[in-house]
């Protein structure tokens, strides 16, 4: 007997796809506002709602990769190549954020979404800025490479605070939309709930 189509997966993919489209739309801003994106929320959402572990990681990472291609090849016309320098750090961090969603959002609640958003944003900031420091980032005060000591690392983290703020606000706002929207849909259409 043929199983009826479960609409959960297509709806989840639609939510992730819309988040990626918003990321692409915001990518033209080369400022700290560039970090006001749904990336953190997209990772947490995927980790929380995709029931199979491989889908939880593969589908958000695939969406990140596709949006990176559109941004790098389409929007920036390949100016920075197909992938940006240090992309492997960002993908590793993104996978960690998916894992945070899997662990911290087994039960979706406002408190858990707030906690996961804070953990995801702080993790992203610490790891992404550490990768910039390890890669020889620039001290914005002197326009020289950051020193390879604790002071240089701290300066790199300090320079990243505006990006942290926007990443956190973006993660909170987009999490409210993604999680709130999907929870509302699940209540309205019980077929969207996990079987």
Secondary structure as UniProt FT lines:
FT   HELIX           8..26
FT   TURN            27..28
FT   HELIX           32..35
FT   HELIX           39..49
FT   HELIX           53..69
FT   HELIX           70..75
FT   TURN            77..80
FT   TURN            85..86
FT   HELIX           87..104
FT   HELIX           110..134
FT   TURN            135..136
FT   STRAND          138..139
FT   TURN            140..143
FT   STRAND          144..145
FT   HELIX           150..159
FT   HELIX           161..188
FT   HELIX           190..192
//
